[in-house]
Amino acid sequence: MANKILRGDTVLVMRGKEKGKTATVLRVLRKENKVLLKDVNLVKKHLKAIPNVREGGVYEIEAPIDISNVMLVCPSCKKPTRVGFKIIEEGQEKVKVRFCKKCNEVIDKVKRLR
Ligand SMILES: [Zn+2]
């Protein structure tokens, strides 16, 4: 299946204890179907010291949440939306893009096709 949510996207949490929060996607864990969101689903974790990087101790870090629990916030209409894919022509090239199913605006280019 195509990847509807990508790193750097802004998403809205639809379910769970963080419901209603808007956050940036830090990482997509494709195999587990999870995403890591900035400052969402924080858990306390003991981390070892890394010289010149951090001291050891208890840190709050983000834990992944299910990708099905988030929706992309469309950069155009600013609404949580489902994402579609389509092929558009750009000069001589065909480009696969993600688009918003609410306002139909192109979100970004995914890849170029021959
Ligand atoms: Zn939209």
Boltz pocket constraint, residues with backbone or C-beta under 6 A from the ligand:
constraints:
  - pocket:
      binder: B
      contacts: [[A, 74], [A, 75], [A, 76], [A, 77], [A, 78], [A, 79], [A, 81], [A, 100], [A, 101], [A, 102], [A, 103], [A, 104], [A, 105]]
      max_distance: 6.0
